[in-house]
Amino acid sequence: MNADADYPRLDATGLADLVRRREVAPAELVDMAASRLERAEPKLAAMMERALDRARDEASRPLNGPFAGVPFLLKDNMHVASGIPYHNGSRIWRGWAPPCDSEMVRRFRAAGLVVLGTTKVPELSLMPVTEPGSFGRAHNPWAPDRTAGGSSGGSAAHVAARTVPMAHGTDGGGSIRIPASCCGLFGLKPTRGRTPNGPFIGEGWHGFAVGHALTRSVRDSARLLDAIAGPDPGSPFALPAPARPFAEAAAAPPARRLRVAFSAAAPNGAAVHAECRRAVEDAAELCGELGHEVAEAAPPVPAGYFAWYLTVFLAAVAQEFAVAQETTGVKARRGEVEDATWLCRRLGHALSAAELSVALDRLHRATRSIAPFFETYDVLLTPTLARPPVKHGELRPKGLEAALQALAARLGLGGLLRRGPLLERAAERTFAFMPFTPVWNVTGQPAASLPLRWTAEGLPIGVQAVGRFGEEAVLLSLAGQLEQARPWAGRPPPGFG
C-alpha cells in the first residue's frame, strides 16, 4: 500500500478490506493518519485532544469488527472516551476525564475503529460554525477563510482533508449535516433513538440530539450505522432493528420508484442563495432522470416554529451549565465563557417551566401537522444550508450589538432581554444561515446532507434529503444511487489529496 497515494483515496471500508487481507497493518494505518494529521493541523486548527500513543497501543493489539484498524476521530461533544479530557468547546468542563467510554464510543471500538483524539466544536456545541473563543476557530480545507460548519466542524475538516476516512459527529439542530455541507461530505442524522446516548446523556436536548458520523462515502455511513445502532439500557427512545442491514440498502437502488418532493423555500422565509437553490433543483432533476416521481412541494411549518425551538435551545444551555457544575464540582464564572454563551445561560434560567413545556408541546403538535406530508412523499429534498460556507466571524455580533450583548451578559439582563431585539437579531442571523435543518431534529426523522454541487469558487454545497421516521434505509438507498450517478469522493480539497 502506498501511503501517499492509497490512504487518502480509500474510504473506511476500503482501508478495512486491506487490513482484512493483511496488505496493511492497523499500526501502519495509525502512523499514516498521524502523519497526515500533523501536516494538516497547522492549516485546519481543528483538533482538540490527541491520543496518538494510546491509538498506537490499541493498533498493536488484535482488533475485530467491520472497521478493524481504521483510524477515527471523536467529536468533543456528548459521546466521551475514557481518559480523554472533555471540553465541549468550553472552559466550564475543565478538561473533565470521563471514567469510562460512553456507549457510543464503546460501539465504535467494538467495530474496530482506533480513536486518534477529539476534534473542535463551538462553545458548548451551540453554533453552526466552529469558532470557540477559548480554543480558536477550525478552518475549512476548501477555503481557510471560511467556516468548516458546526458544531461537528473539527471532525468534518479532518475527514475532508483525508486525515481519517470518517469521524464522529452529533446533531441537535443540523450539526452533522451543516459541516457535511460546508466540507463536501456525506452526513447522516439518524432517526431519534437509532443510536445510543448513554450513560452520561439522559435525553439529549429533549431528544433532538442524535449521534453518528461524517463520511466520504454512503457505504461507510451505512456500515457504521449497522455497527452502532440500537438503544442502550435505560434509553428514553428506542427503535426496532431494521428489516435488513443498512449496508445492503446503501448498496442497492431503491426497491421501487420513490415519490420525491423538493423545495428551495426556507421554512422561516430566509433568503436562499442562488447556488443553494440550483443545487436542490439539480438534485431533483437527477432523481427524475433516475426514474423517481418528482414534484415541487414542502410540508407546512408554523410561523412560531423557530421561536419555540429557541426556547428549548436556551433551556438546554442552562442545563449544560448545571450538568458541568455537577460533574466537575466547580461553578462557572462569566469571564470563562463567551458573552453570547453566558447570555444564553441567563436567558435559559429566566424561562419558566411552563414556557419550556408550552414550547415543546407546540413543536410536537407541529410535528403532527408535518407528518401527513410524508404519507404522500417518501423523501423531501432541500438545500442543507441557505448559503455556501460563510466567512469566519460572519455570524458573530459586531459593533453596537456586540457591545450590548457583552453589557447584558455582565449585568445579568437576560430576563429583561428575553423577547427584545438583541436576542431576535442573533437568532435571525443564525437561522438565516441554517433554516432547513432544525425541523428534522424536532420531528426525529432521518436526514442527510449529500455533496452534490460546488460553486464556481470551489465551495461545496450540500443537498438535504429527509426521510420518513425510521426509514434510514430508503435515504441510504437513494443516497447511494445519487452517489453512483454523480460521484464526489474523488474530489479532495486542493492540497489535501
N, C-alpha and C positions, 0 to 999 in steps of 0.2 A: 504493500500500500504506500502510495506517495502522499506524504503528509500535506504538502502544499497544494497538490492537485486534487486528491481524492477527498480529504477530510471536509473541506468547505463545500464540496459538490454533493455529498451524500446526506440524506436525511437520517433521522434516528433509526428507522427501520433498516436502511442500507448499512449503517455502521454496525448495528446489532447482528446483521447477517454475516458480516466479515468476522466478527468475534465468534459467532457460532461455527464458522468454517475454519477457525483458527488461523485466519490470514492476518489478524492483528490481535494483540493482547489488550485487555482493558487498561492496563498500566500505560501502554503506548498511547491509547486514546486520551487518557487524562493528561499526559505530557503534551500532546498536540493541542488540546483545549487550553491548557495552562499557558502554552507559548502564544497562542492566538489572543488569549485574554490580556497578557502583558503587553502585546503590541497594540491591541485595540483600545484598552482602557484609557491611555492618555488622550485619545481623541473623543471617547464616549463619556468618560467620568460617570459610568453607570453602575459600578459595583458598590456594595455596602460593606460586606464582610467576606473575606476569603477563608476557605477551609481546605487549602490545597494539600497540606500534609495529611490531613485526615482522609481526603479523597484518594491520595496515593496509597495509603494504608488499606483502604477498602478495596481498591482496584487490585491489590496484590493477593487478595483472598478469593475463594471460589464465589462466583456470582451466578444467580439464576434469574429467570424471568424473561419476558419478551424483549426487554431492552438491556440485557446483561452487559455491563461495561460501558454504557453510553453516558458521556458527561452531561450534567444537568445543573441548572441554576434555580434557586428558590427566590421568589419574591419575598421581600422583608415585610410580610403582612399576613396575618391570620394563621397560616399553617406553618408552625415553627419547627425547628430542628434542635434536637438535644445538644446543648453546649455551644450553639452558635448565638452570639449576642443578638438580641431583638431590639429594634428601634422603631419600626413603623414610621420612619422618616422624621422622628421627633425625639427631643431630649427627655420627654416625660417618662419614657420607658427605661431610660438609664442603662441601656445595654443589658437588660434582663436576660439571664441564661436559662432557657427552659430546661426542666429536669428530665424531660423525655420528648421523643418525637410526637408531633400531632399525628392523628390517624392518617391524614392525607400524606404526610411525609413518610410514615411507615409503609404505606402502599407504594409510594414512589420507589423506596428502597427495595421492597419485595419484588417490584418489576425489574430490578437490576440496575436502576439508574444510580449514578455516582454523583453526589452533590459536591460542587466545587465552591459554593458560597452563596451569598444572598445579594440581591440587586436593589437599587434605589427605588424609592417611592416618594411622592409628595408627602408633606407633613400629614401624618395620620391617614394617608391614602385618600385624601379628601378631594383632590383636584384632577381634572383631565389632562394636566401637564405635570411633568416630574421636575419640580423646581424647589426642593426642600431647602428652606433658609438655613438650616443648621448644617447641611451636608453638601450643598451645591447641586446645580442642575445636571440632568443627564441629557446628552446630545443625540440628535437623530443622525444615524450613519449616512442617510441620504443627503443631509444638509445640516452642518453643525450649528447653524444659527436658528434651526427650527426645533420644535419640541418632538420628543420621541413618544408623546402621548402620556396618558396616565390613567389609572395610577400604576399600572404594570409597565411603566416606561423603561425602567432599567432592564427588565427581562427582555422586552421587545428589542431594545437596542442591540443587545448581545446576540440574540437569535438572528436578527437581520445581518449583523456583522460577521456571522458564521463562527462565532466563538463556541457556541453549542448549537445543536440542531433543534432543540426545543427547551422551553423554560416554563416554570410555574407562573401562573397568574391567578388573580381573583377578580371578581366583577360584581360590584354592588350598584352600579349605575352606568356601566359601559367600560369598566377598567381592564377588561381583556380586549374587547372589540375596538376601543379607541386607539390604543397603541398599535394594535394589529393594522389598523387603517393607516396610521402615521408612518409605520415602518415597513409596509409591504408584506405582511404576514397573514396567515390564516389564524383566526382566533375565535374559538367556540366558547360561548357561555352555555353550559348545560342547563337542563331543566332543574328547577328548585328541588332539592332532595336527592339529586342524582349522585352527588359526591359528598364525602364526609367533611364536617367542620369541627368535630370534637378533638380532644376533650376540653380545649381551652376556650372555644367559642360555643356559647349556648345556642344562639339562633342566627346571628349574623345579619345585623341591620333589619330585624324583623322578617328574616327570610329572603331579603332582597339579594344578599351576597352569596355567591357560589364560587367554588374554585375549579380550575382546570389548568390549561396551558396555552402558550403561544407556540405555533409550529410553522415550519416552512412547507409542509405537505398535509393534505387532508388525511392521508392514511396514518400518519403519525398521531394526529389528534384522535382519530377513531381507535387505534390500538391502545393508546394511553388511557382513553376513557374506559375501554374494556377492563383495563388493569386496576383502575381506581374506583369504579362505580360501585354503588351500594351504600346503604346507610351504616353509620356506626352506632354502637349501643347508646340508647337514650336520645337519639336524634329526633327532633320535633317534626321532621319531614322525612318521608320515605317513599320510594317508588318501587314497583315490582321490577324484576330483572327484565331486560329486553328480550323479545322473542328470538332474536339471533344476535350474534356478536356485531358490534358497531363496525368492526373492521370489514366484515362481509358486506355490510350496507355501503360502506365507502368504496368498495372495490367494484361495485356493480351499478349500472344506471338505475334510476327509479323503476320500480316494477310496473308502473302504469304512467299514463300521461298525467302530469300534475297540472292543477289549476293554480297559476302563479299570478298574484296581484303585484303591481308595482306603483310606487308613489314617490315623487321628489318633493312633496309639500311637507314642510316641517309641522309637527302637531301643535307647536306653540306659535306658529306664524313667523318664525325667524326666516331671514333671507338665506337662500341656499345658493352657494357658488355655482357658476355655470359648469365647471368641471365635475362637481359632485352630481349635478343633475344629469350630465351626459353619461357619467359612469353607470347610474342606475338604469337609464334608458338603453344604453348599450347592453347591459346585463339582461334586461327584459327581452330585447331583440334576440340575443343569443339563446335565451330559453325557448323562444318561439322557433328558432331555427333547429333546435334540438327536439322539437316535436311537442312541446308543452303548450297548454292553452294559457294565453297571457291577456291580462286586462288591467287597465289603469284604475286602481281603487285603493282606498285606505280605510281602516276602522275608525270609528268615532272616538275622539279623546276629549273629555270635558275641559272647559276653559280653565278651571281651577286646578288642573292636574299637577302642574309643576309647583304651585304653591303648597299643595298638600305633600308632595314629595319632599319639598324643602323643610317642612315641619318635621318629618321623620328624620331627615338628614341632621338637622340641628340637635334633635334629641339624642341621636347616635353619637354625635361629637361629645356632648356632655357625658354620656355613658362611657365613652372611651377614656376620658379623664378619670372617671371614678374607678374604672377597672384597673387602669395603670397605677393609681394610688394604692388600691387594694393589693395589687400584685407586688409592687416594689416597696411599699411602706413609706413612700415619700410623696408629699403633696406638691403638685406642680406650681410653679411661680410664673407670673405673667412674662417676665423677661426671657424665659426659656423657650417660648414659642412665638410664632409669627402673630402679628396683630390680628390678622383675619381669623386665625385659628382660635385665639383667645376670645375674640368677639363672638364667634360661633358657639363657643362653650357657654358664654354668658347668655346668649340668646336661647340656647338649649335649656339652661337652668330656669330661664324666665317662663318657659312653656308650662302650662298646667297639664295634669294627667288627662283631663277631659279634651284638651286641644289635640294632644297626640292621638287619643282614641278616636276622635272625630276624623282626623286626617287619615288614619289607617282605614277606617270604615268607608270613607269616601273613595279612597284608592281601590279598595277591594270591590266596592259597588261598580266603579268604573271598569274593573276587570270583567265583571259580569256583562257589561254593555259591549265590551270589545269582543268577547268570546264568540258570539254568533257569526262574526266576520270569518272566523276560521272554520265554520261549518260549510261555508261556500268555497273558501280558498285553502289550499294546502300550505302555501308559502307566500309570505309578503316580502318584497324587495324594496329597500330604501337606501339612500346614501347612509353610510355609517356615521359620517360627520357632515355638518353643513358647510365646512370649509376644508381646504387642504391643511396640512400641518402648519400651525401658527408659529410665528417667531417667538423666541424666548421673551418672557415678560409681557406678552401681549394681553394676557388675561388678568394681569395684576392691576390693582387700582393705582392711579397716578395722580400727582398734583394734589389738589384740594381734597379729592375723595380719599386718597391715601392718608392725608393728614387727619381728616375727620375720623377715619377708621381707627387710626392709632389713638386718637383722643378718646374715642368711645371705649376702646379696649382698656385704656389706662384708668378712666373714670368709672368704669362699670355701668355704662349706659345701655347695656343690652336690652333690658326690658323696655326702655323708652323708645329704642330704635327698631323694635321688632317689626313694625309694619311701616317703617319710614323709607325714604328714598335711598338711603345708604345700602341697606340690605337688598332692595329691589334692583338697584343698578348692578351690584355684584352678581346677583343671581341671573339677571337678564344677560349679562356679558358671558357668563359661563354656559348657560343653556342655549345661547345663540350659536355656540360652537358645537354643542352636543345635544341637540333636541331629539334625536332619533333613538337613543339607546336606553334611557332610564325606564321607559314604559314597560319594557320586557323583563326588567328586574322585578317590577311590581307584579306583573301577571305570572311570573315564574316560567314563562315559555323559553325554549331554547332559541338562541340567536347567534349568528356567526358573522364575522367580517371576512370578506374574500377580497384579495388584492387583484382587482380586475382592470385597473386603469392607472396610468401615470400621467402627470401633467407634462406640458412641453418643457418645463424646467426640471423634470425628473423627480417630482414628488409623488409618492404613492397616494392613491385614492381607493378607499375600501367601499365595497357594497355590502350592506347588511341583508342577511336572509333570516327571516323569522319563521319558525315552525309552530305546529300545534304542541300543546303541553305534553311532554313525554315522548315526542317524536323526533329525537335527535337523529334517528336512523334515516328519516326522509331528508333532513337537511344535509347529512353527510353524503348521502347518495347523490343528491343534486350538486353539492359542492364538488364531489369527485368528478362528476360529469362535466361541470364547468371548468375545473382544473385541467382536465384532459383536452377540452376544446380550446382553452386559452391558457397554456402553461405559464406559470410565473416563477417556479423555483430556480430556473436557470438565469435569473436576473438579479445578481447581487449588487449592493450599493457600490459606487466607484471606490476603488481602493480596498475593498473587503472581499474580493473574490478568491 
